[in-house]
Amino acid sequence: MITRKTTRPFEILLVEDNQGDVRLVQESFHETGLLHNLNVAINGVQAMSFLRREGRKYAQAPRPDLILMDLNMRDKDGRQTLSEIKADRHLRSIPVVILTGSPHERDIFNAYDSQANSYIVKPIDVEEYMDAIKAIEAYWFYTVKNFLR
């Protein structure tokens, strides 16, 4: 486990409608010992309300240090949400990692064209999935330097 002294937990927004994937992400971050708060939105509508602190429910929502987002969700999918985040001058600096089941080149190209910071295809194997989450943590919270911290 990589350790780093921090004064506050890392804030992560997971935009994911599959409860099984939510549990895997939760377990993976828990195993690493990363001091974090994981907030979950089940679609892009909820994610944008969270990010913009809309309504009573999200009035005190923290600004995420990282957004993990699936592409395929109901109501507002990850493609639309990514474009909206990166078009907003107050939100565009938040790193967005696409974590999706789609291996399609068109989705990968479009995500990067819309300013995604990373694109990861969800592994099928549970251990590999958890390893992918641990790699995300190691890279985004310990390797990359950003101004959010």
C-alpha positions as CSV (number, residue, x, y, z in Angstrom):
1,M,0.0,0.0,0.0
2,I,1.3,3.5,-0.9
3,T,0.9,6.0,1.9
4,R,0.6,9.7,1.8
5,K,0.0,12.2,4.5
6,T,-3.2,14.2,3.8
7,T,-5.2,16.5,5.9
8,R,-8.6,15.5,4.4
9,P,-10.1,12.6,2.6
10,F,-9.9,12.5,-1.2
11,E,-13.3,13.1,-2.6
12,I,-14.4,10.7,-5.3
13,L,-17.6,10.9,-7.3
14,L,-18.6,7.5,-8.9
15,V,-21.2,7.8,-11.6
16,E,-22.5,4.3,-12.0
17,D,-25.9,2.6,-12.2
18,N,-24.8,-1.0,-11.7
19,Q,-24.9,-1.8,-7.9
20,G,-22.4,-4.7,-8.4
21,D,-19.8,-2.3,-9.9
22,V,-20.5,0.2,-7.1
23,R,-19.7,-2.5,-4.5
24,L,-16.5,-3.5,-6.3
25,V,-15.3,0.1,-6.4
26,Q,-16.2,0.6,-2.7
27,E,-14.4,-2.6,-1.7
28,S,-11.4,-1.8,-3.8
29,F,-10.9,1.6,-2.3
30,H,-11.5,0.2,1.2
31,E,-8.8,-2.4,0.7
32,T,-6.2,0.1,-0.3
33,G,-6.6,2.1,2.9
34,L,-7.0,5.4,0.9
35,L,-8.5,8.1,3.1
36,H,-11.5,8.9,0.9
37,N,-15.2,9.7,0.6
38,L,-17.0,7.9,-2.2
39,N,-20.1,9.6,-3.4
40,V,-22.3,7.8,-5.9
41,A,-24.6,9.1,-8.6
42,I,-26.7,6.6,-10.6
43,N,-26.8,8.7,-13.8
44,G,-25.6,12.0,-15.3
45,V,-28.6,13.9,-14.0
46,Q,-27.7,13.1,-10.4
47,A,-24.0,13.7,-11.1
48,M,-24.6,17.2,-12.5
49,S,-26.9,18.1,-9.6
50,F,-24.1,16.9,-7.2
51,L,-21.4,18.8,-9.0
52,R,-23.5,22.0,-9.2
53,R,-24.7,21.6,-5.6
54,E,-28.3,21.8,-6.7
55,G,-31.2,21.4,-4.3
56,R,-31.2,20.7,-0.6
57,K,-29.8,17.2,-1.2
58,Y,-26.6,18.4,-2.8
59,A,-26.2,21.9,-1.3
60,Q,-23.2,20.7,0.8
61,A,-21.7,18.3,-1.8
62,P,-17.9,18.4,-1.8
63,R,-16.0,19.2,-5.0
64,P,-14.6,15.8,-6.2
65,D,-10.9,15.3,-6.6
66,L,-11.7,12.6,-9.2
67,I,-14.8,11.5,-11.1
68,L,-15.1,7.8,-12.2
69,M,-17.9,7.5,-14.7
70,D,-19.6,4.8,-16.7
71,L,-20.8,5.6,-20.3
72,N,-24.0,3.6,-20.4
73,M,-26.6,4.8,-18.0
74,R,-30.3,5.8,-18.2
75,D,-31.6,9.4,-18.3
76,K,-28.3,11.1,-19.1
77,D,-25.4,8.9,-20.0
78,G,-21.7,9.3,-19.5
79,R,-21.1,10.7,-22.9
80,Q,-23.5,13.6,-22.4
81,T,-22.3,14.1,-18.8
82,L,-18.6,14.2,-19.8
83,S,-19.3,16.9,-22.4
84,E,-21.3,18.9,-19.9
85,I,-18.6,18.7,-17.3
86,K,-15.8,19.7,-19.6
87,A,-17.9,22.6,-21.1
88,D,-18.4,24.1,-17.6
89,R,-15.5,26.4,-16.6
90,H,-16.0,25.6,-12.9
91,L,-15.9,21.8,-13.4
92,R,-13.7,21.1,-16.3
93,S,-10.5,20.9,-14.2
94,I,-11.8,17.9,-12.3
95,P,-10.2,14.7,-13.7
96,V,-12.7,12.4,-15.3
97,V,-11.9,8.7,-15.7
98,I,-14.2,6.8,-17.9
99,L,-14.7,3.3,-16.3
100,T,-17.0,1.4,-18.7
101,G,-17.7,-1.9,-20.3
102,S,-17.4,-0.5,-23.8
103,P,-14.2,-1.5,-25.6
104,H,-15.4,0.1,-28.8
105,E,-12.9,2.4,-30.6
106,R,-15.5,4.9,-31.3
107,D,-16.4,5.3,-27.6
108,I,-12.7,5.6,-26.7
109,F,-12.0,8.2,-29.4
110,N,-15.2,10.2,-28.5
111,A,-14.3,10.1,-24.8
112,Y,-10.9,11.5,-25.4
113,D,-12.2,14.0,-27.9
114,S,-14.6,15.2,-25.2
115,Q,-11.6,15.7,-22.8
116,A,-11.8,12.5,-20.7
117,N,-8.6,12.2,-18.7
118,S,-8.4,8.4,-18.9
119,Y,-10.5,5.5,-20.4
120,I,-10.5,2.1,-18.7
121,V,-12.6,-0.9,-19.9
122,K,-14.0,-2.7,-16.9
123,P,-12.4,-6.1,-16.5
124,I,-14.7,-9.1,-16.3
125,D,-12.7,-10.9,-13.6
126,V,-13.4,-9.5,-10.0
127,E,-9.7,-9.6,-9.0
128,E,-8.7,-7.7,-12.2
129,Y,-11.5,-5.2,-11.6
130,M,-10.2,-4.5,-8.1
131,D,-6.6,-4.3,-9.5
132,A,-7.8,-1.7,-12.0
133,I,-9.3,0.4,-9.2
134,K,-6.1,0.2,-7.2
135,A,-4.2,1.3,-10.3
136,I,-6.5,4.3,-10.7
137,E,-5.9,5.2,-7.0
138,A,-2.1,4.8,-7.3
139,Y,-2.0,6.9,-10.5
140,W,-4.5,9.7,-9.7
141,F,-3.8,10.2,-6.0
142,Y,-0.1,9.4,-5.7
143,T,1.6,9.8,-9.1
144,V,-0.2,12.7,-10.8
145,K,0.3,16.2,-9.3
146,N,-2.7,18.5,-9.5
147,F,-3.7,21.7,-8.0
148,L,-6.8,20.3,-6.1
149,R,-4.6,19.3,-3.2
